């Protein structure tokens, strides 16, 4: 082999490694998210070319479950936190909103105009000791929303209503116990989900009054929810 060819052959792996490294860095950067503020600073004082959105997320967990085994599944849901990721398109900027089941959580974003989406909701499990960790149950894209320049948009409540299914829950609890898996891991698979965008009139009015007279345009444009969302949970037994 000539020296030129040998040098080219040696350079190719180096270039490939550099490209791979750059892709990994880009992927890590894209995966990062920052905590979304709970409220806008009021008055918001939008900069030129900037918009803002305000909304809430609520996951309603079933109540009144009588059977003890079924209650274990519902209690497992209440023991978790959840994390919603709101992503800007196409920039890929991500904002996280963490909330507990049964507790409505406010969020507020300000940024460049464009389309955004609630791209995922993931369970977070609190262990018996140590740091909490991301669970294995996840909902994919839940809703879409828009940020519009010079405008503060009230998005309403993203309402996830969980309906407990005993025909799933009881066999699930038995199966998990037999395999030594905690109910918190897969409790979501016992649920049917309904998602809606709900106009909370009091919240909308508070926002309008807070921004009144500041020259910011406050409008209501509820999130566009995706129908037929379901929890996707991988089975820990199949991944071990």
N, C-alpha and C positions, 0 to 999 in steps of 0.2 A: 504494500500500500504506500502511495506517495505521502510525503509529509503534509501536503495540503489536505488530502483526504483524511488522514489521521487526525489532523487538527479539527476538521469539520465534524468528524465523528465524535470527538471528545467534547465539542462545543454543544452538540445536540442535547445530551443529558443535562448539561448545565442550564441550557435555555428551558428545557422541559421542567426542571426543578424550580427555576425562577418563576415560570408561568404558573405552576401548581401552587407555589407559595403565595403568589399574588391573588390567585383565586380563593385560597383559604382565608387570607386576610380580608378579602372583600366579603366572603360569606360570613365571617365572624362579625364584621361591621354591620352587615345587613340584619343579622340576628339580634343585635343589641336593641334594647328598648329602654325608655326613660319613664319614670313614674308620671302619670298624667296628674296635673293639679286637680284639687277637688273643686275649687271655685276660681272664677276670673277675678283679677284685681278689679275693683269697682270704684269709679268707672273704668272700663277696660282700656280706653285710650288707644284704639287700634292705629297702627302705623299705616302709611299708604301702601296699598296692595296687600294688606293683611286682612284675614277674617277670623272669626271665632265661632265655636260651637259649645253648647252646654247641654248636658243630658244626665240621665241616671241609668243604673243597671240594677235589676232586682231578680234574684232567683227564688221563687216561691217553692218551698219544700212541702210535701203532703203533711197534713195534721190529722189527728184522730185515728191513727192506726192502732187497732186494739191488740192484735196478736203479738206475743212477745218476740217471736222470731222475726216478724215483719218490722217490729220496732227497732231491732238491731240494725237493719238496713237503713231505716230513716234516721236513726241516731248517728250512723256513720256519715250520712250526708251532712248533717248539722255540724259534725266535727271538722269539716273541711273549710278551707278558703278556696276561692277560685280566682283565676287571673284571665281577664279579657285583654287581647292585644288589638289595638286600633292602628291600622297601617295606612300611610299616605300612598297614593298611587300617582305617578309611577316611581316616586323618589325612594320608597321603601322605608321612610322614617317610621318608627314604631313607638307607640305609647302604651303603657300597661295600666290597667285599672284592676286593683285587687279588692275583693269583697267577700263577705261571708254569706252563706245561704240564709235567706230570710231577712237580710238587712240591706235596705236600698242604699246604693253608693253613688254619689255625685261625681261627675268628671267634667273638666273644661279644657278645651284645647284652643290655641291660637296659632295660626300658621298660614302658609301659602294657600291660595285658592286651589280647589281641585277635588277629586273624588277620594274618599277615604272608605275604609271598610273595617267592621269588627271581624277580623279574619279568623279568630279562634277564641275559644274559652276552654281553659284547662284546669283540672282539679289540682289543688296543692294539699299535701298531706302533712299534718303535724305528727311527728313520731313520738314515741314514749320518752325519748331523750335526744338531745342534739338538735341540729337545724332542721327546719321543715324542708320538704323536697317536692318536686313536681310529680304529680300522680300520672297514671297511665291512661286516664279517661279524658277525652277531648271532643269538643264540638268544633266542626269546621266553620266556614264562613257563615256568619249569623245575620249581618245587616250591612247596608251601605248607607253612606251619608255624604253630604257635600259641605265644603267650606267655601264661602263666597266673599270676595273682596269687599271691605267696607261694611260688612254685615255681621251681626251677632245672631246666630241661629239657635233657636230652642229646638232640641231634637226629640224631646219627650223621654219617657221611660222605656228602656229596652227590657221587656218583661218576659222572663223565662219561667213558664209555669210547668212544674214537674208533677206528673200524675203517676202515682205508685201503682204497679201491677202485681198483685199478690201471686198470680200464677207464675210470674218470673221470680219474684223476691224470695219466696219460701224455698224453692229448689236451689236458687243461687246461694242463699245462706247456708243450706246444708252442704252444698258442693264446696264452698269456700272453707267451711269448718273442717270437712274431711281432708282437705289438702293443706290445712294449716295456713291458709291465706286470710289476712284480716279483711273484715267487711269493708273497711275504708278503701280498699284497692279497687273494687269493682262494683260498688253500690249503685253507680249510675246506670248499669245495665238493667236494673229493675224498673226503669222509668220510661214513660212516654213523655215527650216534650212538646209544648206549644209555645210559640214565640209571637209576641205582638209589640207594636209601638203604641204607647198609651200617652195621651195628652194630660199631664197633671196641671190643671188650671192654676192652682195656687203657685206652683213653681214658676210657671210661665209669667204670671203677673208680678212676682217678686223680681224676676229678671228685668221685666219692662220698666218697673219703677226705679230699680237701681241704676239703669242706664238712661233714664229720662232726662232730656235736656242736654245731653252730652254730644249730640250729633251722630251717634251711632244708630244704625238702623237695626231694630230688633224684630225678627220675624219668626214664625213657627214653621218648621218643615220637618215633620216626623221622619225618623229613620225608616228606610225601606227594608223590611225584614225578609229573610229567606224562609220559604215554607219547607216543612218536612225535615227539620234538623233533628239529628239523633246523636247520642253519645257514641263515640267510637272508643272501645276499650280493648287493648290487647290483653291476652290471657297470660299471666305470669308463668303458668305451668308450661305453656308452649314455648316460652322464651328461655326457660332454664335448661 
